[in-house]
Amino acid sequence: MTARVILGVSGASGAALALDCARVLARIGTEIDLVLSPMAERTLTLEIGPGAQEALCGLATRVHGIGDLGASIASGSSPVAGMIVAPCSMRSLAAIAHGLDDNLLTRAAGVQLKERRPLVLLAREAPLTLAHLRNMTAVTEMGAIVLPPVPAFYLRPATTAEITAQIAARGVDLLRLSPPVAAAWGQD
């Protein structure tokens, strides 16, 4: 059976992370259920270009509207292996931390927590306020993994594309769907 993963994309800066996560998930043969916030659509265009959203949607198996709380992924009975939010805005993080379930992205994330499935949040903000840190603590205590998109400097990346590809691979690896695909420390 093919693994199925939800890819949530919020409007935080770092739209390339979404595209890179989708590429990694597609490369390992995962079905992708995609949910984009309205600001994610805008950020994809601003940061990558006019064809970015189309490219991202082209990698997805299913694309769900942010307001479709009746979508299959809004239910714990939907057979998914986990979810990654890349990038994850502080607004989405706060909604997930407090169980607001106010749109499909935050509802699907809440479902992963209640079903004890992997939830990886590529939280994008700097510097962090106490509210951000407390929300990160809350989601971590509930079982999510907060993965700030920090470059693996030890790999000596030459381009931003190499940085985002490595972070995305690391995020997907945390879902434990396949053997690790991210480059590792000391790997030749």
Sequence and secondary structure as in RCSB ss.txt:
>XXXX:A:sequence
MTARVILGVSGASGAALALDCARVLARIGTEIDLVLSPMAERTLTLEIGPGAQEALCGLATRVHGIGDLGASIAS
GSSPVAGMIVAPCSMRSLAAIAHGLDDNLLTRAAGVQLKERRPLVLLAREAPLTLAHLRNMTAVTEMGAIVLPPV
PAFYLRPATTAEITAQIAARGVDLLRLSPPVAAAWGQD
>XXXX:A:secstr
   EEEEEE SSS HHHHHHHHHHHHHTT EEEEEE HHHHHHHHHHT TTHHHHHHHH SEEE TT TTSGGGS
TTS   EEEEEEE HHHHHHHHTT   SHHHHHHHHHHHTT  EEEEE  SS  HHHHHHHHHHHHHT EE    
  GGG   SHHHHHHHHHHHHHHTTTSSS  S  TT  
